[in-house]
Amino acid sequence: MPKKVIPLFTGRNYSLFSVSVGLLVLGFVLMNGNTNAGNSQFQMDIYSFRRITLAPFVLLSGYALMIYAIMSIPQKRNVTKNVG
């Protein structure tokens, strides 16, 4: 009787992947800002809370969730064996 092969990644893993990729995209969008190439004046917007604190926190949480999604082991299902 051949052994049943358990897939390496399950649907839960793939949903965690997609959420973490969404967090990474959101973090990079938050880090992006209004830039004018022709403007030679210094803009204080580069030091805003969104760019300095919020965006790196969102990025780190996205990377942490990606690591968790890769490292989490699929749950074993309860299989009842017929003794007889």
Backbone as ProteinMPNN parsed JSONL, in Angstrom:
{"seq_chain_A": "MPKKVIPLFTGRNYSLFSVSVGLLVLGFVLMNGNTNAGNSQFQMDIYSFRRITLAPFVLLSGYALMIYAIMSIPQKRNVTKNVG", "coords_chain_A": {"N_chain_A": [[0.85, -1.171, 0.0], [0.766, 2.097, -1.015], [2.237, 5.014, 0.472], [0.449, 7.88, 1.607], [0.926, 10.981, 0.174], [1.704, 14.0, 1.619], [1.051, 17.31, 0.798], [3.527, 19.899, 0.445], [2.931, 22.642, 0.805], [-0.115, 24.062, 1.839], [-3.498, 25.222, 1.263], [-3.837, 27.137, 3.221], [-1.237, 28.026, 3.659], [-0.737, 29.247, 1.188], [-2.632, 31.298, 1.227], [-1.637, 32.819, 3.344], [0.771, 33.554, 2.149], [-0.188, 35.251, 0.116], [-1.361, 37.324, 1.611], [0.905, 38.302, 2.916], [2.426, 39.216, 0.741], [0.748, 41.245, -0.096], [0.979, 42.945, 2.137], [3.679, 43.649, 1.865], [3.666, 45.053, -0.565], [1.973, 47.156, 0.16], [3.578, 48.354, 2.15], [5.773, 49.294, 0.631], [4.444, 51.095, -1.0], [3.572, 52.931, 0.913], [6.055, 53.901, 1.67], [6.846, 55.207, -0.57], [6.743, 58.441, -2.103], [5.788, 61.866, -2.769], [7.584, 63.109, -5.29], [9.436, 65.569, -6.875], [11.263, 66.004, -9.66], [12.384, 68.287, -10.792], [12.39, 70.112, -8.774], [14.384, 71.862, -6.602], [14.323, 72.432, -3.949], [14.484, 71.594, -0.478], [12.458, 69.097, 0.944], [10.433, 68.585, 3.705], [8.803, 66.429, 3.97], [9.966, 63.987, 3.733], [10.701, 63.135, 6.219], [8.402, 62.244, 7.487], [5.948, 60.616, 9.614], [4.739, 58.484, 8.359], [6.601, 57.587, 6.438], [8.973, 57.097, 7.907], [8.334, 55.545, 10.175], [5.856, 54.011, 9.99], [5.84, 52.684, 7.419], [8.272, 51.035, 7.419], [7.552, 49.346, 9.571], [5.265, 48.027, 8.571], [6.446, 46.718, 6.407], [8.308, 45.011, 7.738], [6.517, 43.41, 9.186], [5.241, 42.171, 7.058], [7.363, 40.671, 5.939], [7.9, 39.0, 8.138], [5.5, 37.581, 8.317], [5.648, 36.242, 5.893], [7.836, 34.545, 6.344], [6.741, 33.001, 8.387], [4.669, 31.795, 6.953], [6.088, 30.181, 5.21], [7.462, 28.498, 6.954], [5.524, 27.194, 8.483], [3.973, 24.169, 9.351], [1.865, 21.852, 7.702], [-1.274, 20.965, 9.134], [-1.856, 17.854, 10.692], [-4.272, 15.527, 9.792], [-6.928, 13.969, 11.587], [-6.947, 10.634, 11.453], [-8.766, 7.792, 11.498], [-8.105, 4.486, 12.301], [-9.149, 1.358, 11.318], [-9.396, -1.263, 13.435], [-8.973, -4.594, 13.207]], "CA_chain_A": [[0.0, 0.0, 0.0], [1.62, 3.296, -1.067], [1.986, 6.049, 1.479], [-0.215, 9.084, 1.133], [1.853, 12.101, 0.143], [1.144, 15.247, 2.136], [1.688, 18.418, 0.062], [4.402, 20.755, 1.25], [2.171, 23.84, 1.134], [-1.558, 23.893, 1.74], [-4.211, 26.45, 0.937], [-3.582, 28.105, 4.294], [0.069, 28.615, 3.379], [-0.845, 30.147, 0.044], [-3.364, 32.5, 1.627], [-0.691, 33.621, 4.115], [1.68, 34.141, 1.165], [-0.829, 36.378, -0.577], [-1.505, 38.428, 2.569], [2.22, 38.892, 3.162], [2.803, 39.983, -0.447], [-0.046, 42.468, -0.017], [1.604, 43.821, 3.132], [4.923, 44.175, 1.309], [3.321, 46.073, -1.56], [1.47, 48.305, 0.919], [4.709, 49.007, 2.802], [6.547, 50.056, -0.354], [3.621, 52.231, -1.429], [3.64, 53.916, 1.989], [7.375, 54.506, 1.686], [6.93, 56.069, -1.746], [6.21, 59.753, -1.799], [5.683, 62.867, -3.814], [8.913, 63.598, -5.656], [9.525, 66.448, -8.042], [12.649, 65.948, -10.118], [12.866, 69.622, -11.093], [12.351, 70.949, -7.575], [15.662, 71.79, -5.891], [14.132, 72.778, -2.546], [14.388, 70.462, 0.442], [11.1, 68.844, 1.402], [10.416, 67.935, 5.024], [7.918, 65.269, 3.918], [10.767, 62.764, 3.812], [10.775, 62.755, 7.628], [7.056, 62.066, 8.032], [5.687, 59.396, 10.38], [4.378, 57.43, 7.41], [7.799, 57.052, 5.787], [10.021, 56.715, 8.839], [7.901, 54.572, 11.17], [4.781, 53.119, 9.573], [6.222, 51.854, 6.278], [9.155, 49.928, 7.821], [6.82, 48.398, 10.415], [4.425, 47.22, 7.678], [7.353, 45.841, 5.658], [8.817, 43.961, 8.617], [5.448, 42.467, 9.476], [5.036, 41.386, 5.845], [8.441, 39.683, 5.857], [7.705, 38.029, 9.216], [4.389, 36.716, 7.928], [6.138, 35.383, 4.813], [8.652, 33.502, 6.973], [5.814, 32.105, 9.073], [3.936, 31.018, 5.95], [6.989, 29.17, 4.668], [7.895, 27.553, 7.982], [4.43, 26.498, 9.162], [3.781, 22.793, 8.908], [0.438, 21.554, 7.555], [-1.868, 20.232, 10.242], [-2.174, 16.463, 10.403], [-5.687, 15.239, 9.952], [-7.205, 12.8, 12.412], [-7.318, 9.483, 10.641], [-9.103, 6.653, 12.356], [-7.755, 3.201, 11.714], [-10.04, 0.252, 11.703], [-8.666, -2.386, 14.0], [-9.834, -5.747, 13.064]], "C_chain_A": [[0.899, 1.239, 0.0], [1.226, 4.303, 0.006], [1.294, 7.238, 0.83], [0.754, 10.252, 1.249], [1.132, 13.359, 0.624], [1.817, 16.394, 1.389], [2.481, 19.321, 1.009], [3.673, 22.014, 1.703], [0.689, 23.561, 0.927], [-2.198, 25.22, 1.344], [-3.998, 27.538, 1.974], [-2.247, 28.802, 4.065], [-0.023, 29.614, 2.233], [-1.641, 31.406, 0.377], [-2.472, 33.407, 2.488], [0.345, 34.277, 3.207], [1.062, 35.382, 0.542], [-1.018, 37.573, 0.357], [-0.157, 39.097, 2.81], [2.706, 39.679, 1.948], [2.014, 41.291, -0.493], [0.524, 43.453, 0.991], [2.898, 44.425, 2.606], [4.647, 45.271, 0.285], [2.816, 47.331, -0.857], [2.605, 49.067, 1.592], [5.535, 49.825, 1.827], [5.752, 51.238, -0.897], [3.632, 53.321, -0.367], [4.99, 54.62, 2.028], [7.571, 55.463, 0.509], [6.328, 57.426, -1.407], [6.153, 60.643, -3.008], [7.084, 63.399, -4.103], [8.806, 64.442, -6.91], [10.978, 66.493, -8.458], [13.213, 67.341, -10.365], [12.926, 70.534, -9.888], [13.656, 70.783, -6.796], [15.526, 72.156, -4.418], [14.004, 71.511, -1.713], [12.955, 70.326, 0.929], [11.144, 68.072, 2.719], [9.518, 66.699, 5.052], [8.689, 63.953, 4.013], [10.87, 62.267, 5.254], [9.404, 62.537, 8.264], [6.943, 60.719, 8.757], [5.426, 58.219, 9.441], [5.617, 56.786, 6.802], [8.824, 56.493, 6.759], [9.594, 55.576, 9.762], [6.91, 53.551, 10.615], [5.204, 52.175, 8.45], [7.212, 50.748, 6.661], [8.468, 48.901, 8.718], [5.948, 47.479, 9.563], [5.293, 46.255, 6.876], [7.887, 44.701, 6.524], [7.745, 42.943, 8.978], [5.126, 41.611, 8.247], [6.098, 40.318, 5.677], [8.295, 38.619, 6.936], [6.572, 37.061, 8.884], [4.803, 35.78, 6.794], [6.985, 34.242, 5.381], [7.763, 32.502, 7.702], [5.065, 31.226, 8.081], [4.808, 29.921, 5.363], [7.289, 28.094, 5.707], [6.758, 26.766, 8.635], [4.187, 25.143, 8.503], [2.279, 22.548, 8.758], [-0.063, 20.704, 8.722], [-2.165, 18.798, 9.805], [-3.656, 16.23, 10.674], [-5.846, 13.999, 10.82], [-7.705, 11.683, 11.513], [-7.586, 8.332, 11.588], [-8.777, 5.372, 11.619], [-8.723, 2.148, 12.222], [-9.189, -0.908, 12.179], [-9.527, -3.625, 13.814], [-9.199, -6.782, 12.319]], "O_chain_A": [[1.707, 1.415, 0.912], [0.063, 4.424, 0.388], [1.526, 7.556, -0.336], [1.335, 10.479, 2.31], [0.083, 13.728, 0.097], [3.046, 16.45, 1.347], [2.153, 19.479, 2.185], [3.786, 22.411, 2.863], [0.295, 22.908, -0.039], [-1.507, 26.214, 1.119], [-3.98, 28.724, 1.645], [-2.13, 30.013, 4.25], [0.55, 30.702, 2.304], [-1.342, 32.476, -0.151], [-2.544, 34.631, 2.372], [0.756, 35.412, 3.448], [1.702, 36.43, 0.45], [-0.852, 38.718, -0.065], [-0.08, 40.322, 2.899], [3.344, 40.719, 2.115], [2.551, 42.328, -0.885], [0.554, 44.657, 0.737], [3.187, 45.591, 2.873], [5.322, 46.3, 0.275], [3.187, 48.444, -1.23], [2.598, 50.297, 1.604], [5.957, 50.935, 2.155], [6.332, 52.274, -1.221], [3.694, 54.506, -0.697], [5.068, 55.798, 2.376], [8.36, 56.405, 0.583], [5.489, 57.529, -0.512], [6.435, 60.222, -4.129], [7.693, 64.059, -3.26], [8.156, 64.058, -7.882], [11.832, 66.964, -7.707], [14.408, 67.56, -10.167], [13.47, 71.634, -9.979], [13.991, 69.675, -6.377], [16.529, 72.187, -3.704], [13.487, 70.493, -2.174], [12.313, 71.315, 1.284], [11.807, 67.041, 2.829], [9.479, 65.992, 6.059], [8.11, 62.918, 4.342], [11.108, 61.08, 5.475], [9.276, 62.642, 9.483], [7.742, 59.81, 8.535], [5.85, 57.095, 9.709], [5.675, 55.564, 6.667], [9.482, 55.5, 6.45], [10.415, 54.723, 10.099], [7.116, 52.347, 10.763], [4.944, 50.974, 8.532], [7.006, 49.603, 6.258], [8.769, 47.71, 8.635], [5.9, 46.274, 9.811], [4.917, 45.098, 6.685], [7.913, 43.551, 6.088], [8.027, 41.748, 9.067], [4.774, 40.441, 8.392], [5.787, 39.183, 5.314], [8.544, 37.443, 6.671], [6.678, 35.863, 9.143], [4.349, 34.637, 6.745], [6.859, 33.099, 4.941], [8.001, 31.296, 7.643], [4.849, 30.042, 8.34], [4.312, 28.838, 5.052], [7.361, 26.911, 5.375], [7.02, 25.754, 9.285], [4.197, 25.003, 7.28], [1.498, 22.991, 9.6], [0.649, 19.835, 9.225], [-2.657, 18.557, 8.703], [-4.202, 16.694, 11.676], [-5.011, 13.096, 10.793], [-8.763, 11.791, 10.893], [-6.727, 7.952, 12.384], [-9.134, 5.202, 10.454], [-9.051, 2.084, 13.406], [-8.376, -1.459, 11.437], [-10.684, -3.662, 14.233], [-9.792, -7.838, 12.102]]}, "name": "protein", "num_of_chains": 1, "seq": "MPKKVIPLFTGRNYSLFSVSVGLLVLGFVLMNGNTNAGNSQFQMDIYSFRRITLAPFVLLSGYALMIYAIMSIPQKRNVTKNVG"}
